[in-house]
Amino acid sequence: MAGEPTTPFPRIPRILVVDDEDINVRFLQDVLTPAGYTELTVTTDPRRAVGLFRDTQPDLILLDLKMPHLNGHEVLALLKQEIPEGAHLPILVLTSDSSAEAKRLALASGAHDFLAKPLSPAEVRLRVRNLLETRFLYLALQEQNRQLEERVRQRTAQLQHRTDELEQARIEILERLARAAEFRDDATGFHTRRVGHVSGLLAETLGVAAPEVELIRRAAPLHDIGKIGIPDAVLLKQGRLSANEVAVMQTHTVIGAEILAGSDVALLHLAQDIALTHHERWDGVGYPNHVAREAIPLVGRIVAVVDVHDALTHSRPYKAAWSHADALAEIGEQAGKQFDPDVVQAFRELCLRTPLDGLQDGAVMVEVPA
C-alpha cells in the first residue's frame, strides 16, 4: 500500500536523525516519510542526541560525522553509554569523509553501516529497510526466547513429569534461530546442519561424554547466527572484502553471542560460547577477543575445524570446492597455528573411519531436526 514501508514491520519504526545541516535533514524527511517512516525525530544540534535518544528509544539512528560542538564519533561514544548491553540498535553513519580511519573509528564506537554523501534516495531507503529488518528480527527472536524461557519455567514448576515436551520447546527455538541464519548466507541451507553433525562426531572422537556430544550437535548449527546482523552489501559481496568490510563481517561473532545470551537453557549457553569463539585461533590472533590455546572453549576449537573443512569442501559463488584431501592437508598445516593440534589429530582419526568427503547437501537431514 502506498505510504507504508516496503517491508512490513510489527509497528512503525522510530528513527532518530542527527545532522547539523538543515538541507540534509529535510532531504531525509522527504525520502523516508513517503515510504511510511513517519516516526522521525530530527535534530541539527548533536548536543541534543542523547536526550532525544532517551525520549524516543529509536529503532535506528542516522548520524552525521562532521558536526560542530560534538562530532559524530563523540556522539557515538555518548550513545554507547546509553544503549543497553546486548541490545541490537543499528546506527547508520552519513558522512562525506570516506577515509578508512573515519570508518574504523565509527565501527569501533558502535556504527553498523555507512552511506557516503551526497546521498542517493534509493540507497537511503534500501539501507534503512535492511537495518530495520535486522532490528525487528532481533527483537522478535529476543522476545521469542524470553517467552520460551518463561514457558519452560512455568512448565517445570507445574508439570515436572512433562520433560519431553519441555525439551521439544527448547529444540523449537534452536530450529527457528538456525533457519533465520542459514538461508541468509548459504543458498542450500545445509552448511549449518553438516557443521552440527560433524562437530558431534568430532566431540565423540575427542572423548566428550555422550550428553555433551548431543548438546554440541544441536548447538553447533547456531555458530553463524550473528550473520543476520551483517549488511547484505558485505555478507553477499562476490569479490574480496575491504579492510572495513572485514571488520564489519567479524562482528557476526559478537552479534551471535548477544542474540544467544541471557538464557537459562544449557543448550543456548553452549551455543553462545560457540558463536563467540569459533573464529578465535590457537595462536591468539583470531577474533573477536584474541584469546589463545585452552582459553578458547573446547566447543569453539571443535567448530573452528569443522566449519573451515566444510567451507573448503563445498562450492560457493566465489570459489570452487576443494577436494577432501586438499582440505585435510590445509587443516593439518594450520595445526598449532589456527587450530588446536589435538582437535586436528582427532579430526584426522574421524576422517579415517567416516567418509566426510561423501557428506553432501541433505546427507545429514535425518541426523539434525529440520
N, C-alpha and C positions, 0 to 999 in steps of 0.2 A: 504494500500500500504506500502511496506517495507520502512523503513527510516522515516516514519511520525509518530507523536504521535498517540497512540491508540485511543484517544478521539479527534475528530476534533475540532479545535478552529478557530475563525474567522481570526486569524493571528498566526504566530509563537510566542509563549510566550517568553518574555525576563526574564532570570533567572540570578540573581547575587549570586555567591558563595564566601563566606568569610571563609577561613580555613587556618591556618598557616602552615599546613603540605602539602608539595608538593604531597606526595603519596595519600592523601585524595582528593586533587583537581583533580589529574589525574584519580583516581577511579571514581569520579562523572562525569567527562567528558566522560570516557569510557562507563559509564552506560547510561547517558542521551542523548549523541549525536546520537548514532544509533537509538534511539527511536524517533528521529525527533526534539529534543530540541536543535537546532543548535545556537540559540541566547544566548549563555552562556558568561557571563563576570565573570572572576575569579580573585581573589587576595589572596595572602598569607600574606598580611600586613593589619591588621584590621584598621590601621590609614587611609587607602585609601577608606574604606567602604562608608563613607558619600559622598565623591566626586564622586565615581562610581555610587552611587545611584542617585545623581543629574544628571549625564551624561546619564545614561541608562534608568531611570524611569522603573525599573523592575516590572514584574507581580508577582514574587516570589523571596524570599531571603532565601538561605540556609546558616545558620550561625553556626559556631563552638562556643563553650563557653570558653574553656580553650586556651587562646592565649596570647602571650607576648604583651607588650605595651598597648593594650586595650583588656580586656576580652569581652566575648560575651554580658554580662549584660551591660557593659559600651557602647558597640556599639549599643545595643538596645535603651539605653537611648538617644544617639545622634540621632538615626534614628527616634525616636518618635517625636523629634522636627521638623523633615523634612517631615514626612508623613502628608498630609493634613487631617484635621479633617473630619470624615465621610467617608474617603477612606477605602476600604477593601483590604489591601495589606497583603497577608499571609506570615508569617515568620516561616520557619521550622528549629528548633534548632537541631543541630547534636552534641551529647555530650557523653562522657564516664562517666560523673557524673550523675547518675540516682537518686540522692537523692531528697527527697521531697522538701527540701529547694531550691535547684537549680531550680527545675521545677516551684515552686511557684514564685520565683523571675523573672524567664523568662516570665511566664504568665502575671505577674503584669507589666512587661515592654513592652508587646505587642506581644509576641510569640503566635502562633496559634497551633503548634503541635511539637512533639518531635520524634527523632529517636536516639536509643542508638547505640553507636559504640561497636564492629565492625559492619559496615553497610552491609545489605543484598541488592543486586542489585534489586531483585524483589520488596522488600518493599520500597526502594527508589523510584522506578518508580511508584508504586501504590500511595504513599503519595503525590508525586509531581503531578500526574494526578488529584487526588481528590482535592487538594488545588487549582490547576489551574481551574478545573471545577467550583468550588465555585467562584473564582475570576472573571471568564468570565461571569458567570450567574449574579453576582452582577453588573458588568459593563453593561450587556445587559438590566437588569431591570432599572438601573440608567438612561441609555440613553432612554429607552422606556418612563420612567417617564418624562424626560426632553422634549422629542418630544411631548408627550401628552399635557403637560402643555403649550408648545408653540402653539400647535394647538388650545387649549382651549382659550388662549389669543387672537389669531388671529380671531377665530370664534366669540368670544364675542364682539370684536371691530367691525367686519364686519357684523355679522349676529345675532344681539341680539334676534331676534324672534325665532332662532333655539335652544331654551333651551333644548328641549327634546333630540336632537342629542348630545349636549354637556354633558348632564347627562349620556347618554349611553356611551360616551367616558370615563367618569370617572369610570363608573362601569366596563368597559373592563379591565382597568389596575388592578383593585382590583381582578377581576376573575383570571387574569394571575398570580398575586402575590400569591393569595391563593392556586392556583393549584401547584405552584412551591414549596410551603412549605408542604402542607398536604400529598402528596403522598410519601414524603421522610420519614415521621415518623409514619404515620397512614396508614396501608395497605388498609383500606376500603375507605379512603378519605372523610369520613363523620363527623369526630370529629369536624372539624372547622365549618362545616355547623350547626351542633347541637349547638355549643357554640354560634354562631351568633344568631340563632333563639331564644334560651332560654335567652340570655343576653338582647335581645329586650323585651321579655316578662317581665323579672325581672325589667328592667328600667321602663316599663309601670306601674308595680306594685308599684314602688317607687314614682310614680307621675311625672316622667320626661315628658316633653312636647312631643307631637307626632312627630314633625320633628326631635328632638334629638333622640327619640327612633329609628326611621328609620336609622339614621346615625350610632347608636350603633349596630343595627342589621347587617349593612353592613360592619362596621369596625371591629367588634369583631372576625370574622374569620381570621383576619391577626395577631392575638395575638402571634403566634409562627413562624412568617415568618423568624425570625432570625435563626431558626434551619437549614436553608440551609447553614449556615456558620460553623456548628459543624461537626467535622470529623466523618466519619462513625464508626470508632473504638469506639467512645464514644456514639454517638447517638443510634447506633443499638446494643450496648452491651447487652447481655442477663442477666448477673449477676449484682451484686451490683457494683456501681461505686466507684472508689477510691477517696480520697480527691482531688487529682489533676484533675481527670476526672469530678468531681462535679463542680470544678472551671471553667473548660472549658465549661461544659453544661450551667452554669449560664450566660455565655457571650451571649447566644442567645437573651436575653432581649436588650442588648446594640446594638448588630448587627441588630436586627429588627428595633430598633428606628433609627439607622443610615440609613437603607435602605429606610425608610418612611419619613426621614427628608427632609426639603427644599422645600416642596410643598405648593402651594397657595390654594390647594383644602381642604375644611374643613374636608371632609371625611378622608383624609390622615393625617391631623393634629390629629384627634381623634384616628386614628389607631396607630399613633406614641406614643401617651400617653398610650394606652392600651398595646402595645408591651413592653414598658419600665417598666410599673408599675404593671403588673398583677401578679408578684411574690413578690411584697412588702407585708409586714404584718402589721396588725393593731397595734401590739406591737412594731414595729420598727426593728425587727430582720430579715426582709426579704432581698431581693436583687433586683437590684444591688446597690441602694443608701441608703438603711436602713431608708427610710422615714416612718413616722408613722401617724396613725389616719387620720384626714381630710387633711393632707398634701399629701396624696395619692389621685389622681383624682378619682371622683366617678366611672367613667367608669372602672378604674383599679380595684376598690373594687368589682364592679359587676362581671367582667370577672373572677376575682380570685375565687369567689364562684362557678360560673357556670363551669369553667374549671376543678376544683377539683371534683365536683359532677359527671361530665361526665367521667372523667378519672377513678373514683372509680367504676362506674356502668357499665363500658364496659371492656370486657376482653382484655388482651394483651398477647403476647407470654410468658411473665414472671409472669403473675398473672391472677387469675380468677376474674370475675366480682362480685362486691358486690351487695347485694340487695339494692333497693332504700331506704328502711327503715334504713338499717345499714349506708348507705352513709349519709343520712339526719341526723342521730344521731351523726355521726362523725363531720359533719359540725356544728351542734349545739354545740358540745363540744368545738369547736375551736372559737366560738363567743367571741369576746373580746380579743382573743389572735392572731390567724391567720387572722380572718375575722372581718369586721365591724359588730357589733351586729345588727344595723338597717337593713343592707343588708341581714343578715341571717334571721331576722324576716320576711322581705318581701319575701324571698325565701320560707320560710315555708308556708306563705299565698299563694304564687303562686302554690306550690305543692298541697295544699288542693283543688284548683279549676282546676288544669291542670295535667293530668296523665303523669308526666315526666318519670315514671318507664316504660311506654309503648313506649317511644320515641326511636326507634331503627334505625339502619343504613338505610338511604334512606327516613326516615319518614318526613324529612323537605325539601326534594328536591324541592317541589313546593314553599316553603317559601323563599328560597335563590337562586338567579340565579346560575346555574352551568356552 
